[in-house]
Amino acid sequence: MRRLSTACTAVLLALAGLVGLAPSAGAATDIKAALQGIPGLTIVKEDPAPAGFRFFELTFTQPADHRHPGAGTFQQRFTLLHRDFAAPTVAFTSGYNVSTAPNRSEPTQIVNGNQLSMEYRYFTPSRPEPANWAQQLTIWQAAADEHAAVQAFKAIYPGKWLATGGSKGGMTATYFRRFFPDDVDGTVPYVAPNDVIDPIDVYNKFLSRVGNDPGCRDALKAIQRDALKRRDELAAIAAVDAAKRGLTFSIVGSADKSLEISVIDSYFAFWQYQTQADCATVPKPGAPAADVYAWYERVESLNTYSDQDLSPYIPYYYQAAVQLGAPEAYDGYLRDLLRYPGADQPKTFVPSSIRLPRFDYLAMPDVDFWVKSRGTRLLFVYGSNDPWGAEPFELGFGSRDSYRYYVPGGNHGSRIAQLPAADAAAATATVRRWAGLPPAAAVSSARSAPAGFPDFDADLTLAGHPRL
């Protein structure tokens, strides 16, 4: 199952007292001292950072339920990459865990700003205890988390704010803007799916036509059928690997079921993270089992749905099963070889101990309608070959100062720097304008990060688990 490469009662902050903490441009206030003055914020530690920056790991006290702020709190993990109090600030989330490396999202690079990165609630350790999944894990609650954080940090960063994220993080940034439209000056969601009406699925139509080489699609389908016909042979190799890693399969039910779902998903996963040039790597049916297994390890591990690999992402699968929606399995051409038809859906990956409420069929249409009717200063980036772009956010009759771009042949790692030159220049100028900055040259697709910075893609995508 693909992982989808979000009026609030805010935290009761003493805002009147915080106003005095906001340094004017050029003030000598130390960032550590400023952070220590934010109620509910704890500096866990300061880590090394590239020259000109300071980098902190933080926790911030959030209500477990923003509608009932007296009903307990939890500590949400943040990181802060600080450059200058007067610089623009980017609120970033992957939609999953927060990275503790000083990565910079592409908008942060474009505006050369500060970056506040947030862990999505229920991704451990940012989980309330006791947990109440149905009440606490919703897109509105997560948006309220981001609202509380942005409002608190505006006390020390009074300049322009942007929100961004990739994949589920792009969805989160969009939901945040829908519920709190005035919190930031612009939103830049990357490769953000928009499953408006869950039972109406357009993904399979997209997958049947993706790319411009029918031979590649045929080769992918052929190796899937070959793998299922040779499932015992491949399962033996997978079992050895699972034993080495201590993997178990109680959530999905068996290693065999994990293998079958992984084979089904490999077609989607290939187009999500590979490029058309990688079609040449697809093994031919009958290739040595070790070679076939190694190819699956690069594209979609046959042990993907082990308990150990699933557990960190259960909050995503829960939300996909009750609010976000998910693509149906693209497996019609495999049906005669399946032992578990219909198993490739989000609820399969949620432990039976977690109750799934009735699906919320209003959540996604509400966001979709807001984007079309009232969305302002939104800039969406998609890849033309990315299956998650099969159902993108659409701009509509009421959208204002908003844009959508496609990277030709792009996958789930698509970004502004990969756009055609004219589009990259226009998108870059728009982001800088929203941040209150003058235009600059278009971002180069070959641009490397400044010394000391990891590649920002490590934060925008989750290559270790080839899902949303």
Secondary structure, DSSP 8 states (H G I E B T S, - for coil): --------------HHHHHTT---TT----HHHHHHTSTTEEEEEEE---TT-EEEEEEEEEESSTTSTTS-EEEEEEEEEES-TTS-EEEE--SS----S----HHHHHHT-EEEEE--TTSTTS--SS--HHHH-SHHHHHHHHHHHHHHHTTT--S-EEEEEETHHHHHHHHHHHHSTTS-SEEEEES-B--SSTTS--HHHHHHH-SS-HHHHHHHHHHHHHHHHTHHHHHHHHHHHHHHHT---TTTS-HHHHHHHHHHHHHHHHHHH--GGGGGG---TT--HHHHHHHHHHHS-TTTTSHHHHGGGHHHHHHIIIII-------GGGGGG-SSTT--SGGGGS-TTS------TTHHHHHHHHHHHH-BSBEEEEETT-GGGGSB----TT-BS-EEEEETT--TT--GGGS-HHHHHHHHHHHHHHTT--------TT----TT---THHHH--TTS---
